Amino acid sequence: MTVEFSVGDRFVEAAEEWGDNRLMDREDALETKVEQALLEVEHLVSGATEVEFEVEGLTVRHEASDELAALLAGQAEETGLDESELLGLHVDLFSGAFREDDAVRPPNAPPE
């Protein structure tokens, strides 16, 4: 099942900030952050370690696993939202994931 959604301002801002810290252009940073977020969602639901997706502007098309498609269908039935909106919300939850400033080094770690 292909699910299409648009990323929101919060996600774009997080991707831009993340990309700026890595000297990446906006499109590459956005694509990488989308991949990270989709991987997190898919891994939590299906155990997947790879995702198939396209980013065109702010629109994302994702080939959802059967497990994710079933979860989204169930949530759509419960909430009245469509699968696209739901996946967009799930992805948005991971907009700030993988930030280096969130990482806490253990006190016994060797110096960088």
Backbone torsions as a table, in degrees:
resi	resn	phi	psi	omega
1	MET	NA	127.6	176.5
2	THR	-92.1	126.9	178.4
3	VAL	-114.8	128.6	-179.5
4	GLU	-115.8	132.1	178.1
5	PHE	-149.4	164.7	176.4
6	SER	-107.9	139.6	176.2
7	VAL	-80.7	147.9	-178.0
8	GLY	-91.4	177.3	-178.8
9	ASP	-58.9	-41.4	-179.1
10	ARG	-59.1	-44.0	-179.7
11	PHE	-66.2	-44.8	-179.5
12	VAL	-61.3	-44.5	179.1
13	GLU	-61.4	-43.1	179.2
14	ALA	-64.1	-41.3	179.1
15	ALA	-65.4	-42.0	178.9
16	GLU	-63.4	-44.9	178.6
17	GLU	-61.8	-45.6	179.0
18	TRP	-60.6	-44.4	-179.9
19	GLY	-67.6	-38.7	178.1
20	ASP	-59.2	-39.9	179.6
21	ASN	-67.6	-15.5	-178.4
22	ARG	-116.6	9.4	-179.5
23	LEU	56.0	40.5	178.5
24	MET	-101.7	149.8	174.5
25	ASP	-75.1	164.5	-172.7
26	ARG	-57.9	-45.2	-176.3
27	GLU	-64.6	-44.0	179.5
28	ASP	-65.2	-41.8	179.5
29	ALA	-64.1	-43.4	179.6
30	LEU	-62.3	-45.0	179.9
31	GLU	-62.9	-41.3	179.7
32	THR	-66.0	-43.4	178.9
33	LYS	-65.9	-37.2	176.0
34	VAL	-61.8	-45.5	179.4
35	GLU	-60.2	-45.2	179.5
36	GLN	-59.8	-45.5	-178.0
37	ALA	-66.1	-45.0	178.7
38	LEU	-63.0	-39.0	177.0
39	LEU	-61.5	-41.7	178.6
40	GLU	-62.2	-47.5	-178.9
41	VAL	-62.6	-51.5	-178.3
42	GLU	-62.5	-40.5	-179.1
43	HIS	-64.7	-41.0	178.6
44	LEU	-63.8	-36.4	-175.0
45	VAL	-87.8	-44.1	-171.1
46	SER	-121.1	-8.9	-176.3
47	GLY	82.6	7.2	-177.7
48	ALA	-62.8	147.1	176.3
49	THR	-118.1	3.1	175.5
50	GLU	-141.7	150.9	177.9
51	VAL	-134.0	150.1	174.8
52	GLU	-110.0	125.2	-177.4
53	PHE	-159.0	164.4	172.6
54	GLU	-134.0	145.6	173.7
55	VAL	-121.0	125.5	176.4
56	GLU	-130.8	105.5	-173.3
57	GLY	66.6	-118.8	177.6
58	LEU	-106.4	7.3	-178.9
59	THR	-97.4	132.6	179.8
60	VAL	-116.8	134.1	171.7
61	ARG	-117.4	123.5	-175.5
62	HIS	-124.8	133.7	173.7
63	GLU	-85.4	96.0	-175.9
64	ALA	-72.3	143.4	173.6
65	SER	-66.2	162.9	177.6
66	ASP	-58.7	-38.6	-179.4
67	GLU	-65.9	-43.4	178.8
68	LEU	-67.8	-40.4	178.1
69	ALA	-59.2	-42.4	179.5
70	ALA	-66.2	-42.5	178.4
71	LEU	-61.2	-47.0	-179.4
72	LEU	-63.4	-39.5	178.6
73	ALA	-62.6	-43.4	178.0
74	GLY	-64.0	-42.7	179.2
75	GLN	-67.7	-35.8	178.2
76	ALA	-63.3	-41.3	178.6
77	GLU	-64.0	-40.9	-178.6
78	GLU	-71.3	-38.2	-170.9
79	THR	-100.8	-22.6	-174.5
80	GLY	85.4	-2.4	174.7
81	LEU	-85.0	157.3	177.2
82	ASP	-88.8	165.2	-176.0
83	GLU	-56.6	-37.5	-179.3
84	SER	-63.0	-46.6	178.5
85	GLU	-61.1	-42.8	-177.8
86	LEU	-64.3	-45.3	178.9
87	LEU	-64.3	-38.8	176.3
88	GLY	-58.9	-40.4	177.9
89	LEU	-66.9	-41.6	178.7
90	HIS	-63.2	-44.2	179.6
91	VAL	-63.5	-41.6	-179.3
92	ASP	-60.3	-30.8	177.8
93	LEU	-58.9	-28.8	-177.8
94	PHE	-97.5	14.9	-176.9
95	SER	-60.9	-33.3	-178.6
96	GLY	-99.2	8.0	-178.8
97	ALA	-71.7	154.6	174.8
98	PHE	70.4	29.7	175.5
99	ARG	-86.3	135.2	-178.2
100	GLU	-66.0	-33.6	-177.9
101	ASP	-71.6	-12.2	175.9
102	ASP	-84.3	-19.2	-176.8
103	ALA	-71.4	134.2	178.1
104	VAL	-112.3	121.0	178.3
105	ARG	-81.1	134.9	177.4
106	PRO	-63.0	150.1	-176.4
107	PRO	-62.9	-23.2	-178.4
108	ASN	-96.1	11.2	179.5
109	ALA	-73.0	144.7	177.1
110	PRO	-66.8	156.5	179.4
111	PRO	-62.0	151.1	180.0
112	GLU	-75.7	NA	NA
